[in-house]
Amino acid sequence: MSNITWKPLDDGYTEHIGIFNESQISFMDVLTVCNLNQLNSVPNFMGRLLDLALSNTSLELLPSSHPLVPEDSHHRSICITLSLPALNLLIDNKKKIYLYKEGR
């Protein structure tokens, strides 16, 4: 999908530019069906996005200040922070049911 150009928007999302062939159209259709947005707007020195960050919720994506490996201008390290809501765990309501006819 290297021919698809992603333009950063003010709201943190990106929009695609340059859909030319059937595989790119199919890729964009899958993103739409799965409700996924491309959220990476950290370019390399050529202004290209090398990594796609696909999510159906907002996330914070910034250049990494502490990369795990030495980075070069072609391949910048990114740091992704995903905030998830707290989970409400199900309460286990155990009840004892007596089966008098079966002797239990």
C-alpha positions, -999 to 999 in steps of 0.1 A, spaced: 0 0 0 30 23 -5 11 43 -32 -15 55 -8 -6 89 7 -20 97 41 -27 134 49 -27 143 86 -59 161 98 -63 185 127 -82 160 148 -54 134 149 -68 113 122 -55 110 86 -72 108 52 -61 88 23 -51 103 -11 -43 84 -42 -63 52 -45 -54 38 -79 -59 0 -81 -82 -28 -70 -60 -40 -41 -59 -5 -26 -97 -2 -30 -101 -36 -13 -77 -25 15 -97 7 22 -129 -13 21 -116 -36 48 -106 -6 69 -142 8 65 -159 -25 73 -138 -30 104 -142 6 115 -105 12 115 -88 46 111 -51 52 102 -37 74 130 0 76 124 11 111 113 48 108 122 67 111 89 103 102 80 126 128 66 111 124 32 76 132 45 64 96 41 45 75 66 62 41 68 40 25 95 3 24 97 -14 26 131 -49 12 126 -74 16 155 -111 20 161 -104 42 191 -82 72 196 -46 68 206 -16 90 211 12 85 186 44 105 189 80 101 178 98 80 204 122 98 227 138 65 238 140 41 207 149 5 214 173 4 184 193 32 168 170 50 144 179 66 111 161 94 92 144 68 70 129 48 98 117 68 128 107 51 160 72 58 172 56 55 207 19 46 208 -2 52 239 -36 35 240 -60 45 268 -87 19 274 -117 23 297 -118 4 329 -135 -30 326 -165 -38 347 -160 -74 357 -190 -97 360 -200 -105 395 -201 -143 402 -235 -149 418 -231 -185 429 -264 -200 441 -268 -235 455 -296 -253 439 -309 -284 457 -322 -312 436 -344 -330 461 -359 -355 437 -324 -367 427 -312 -369 464 -286 -341 461 
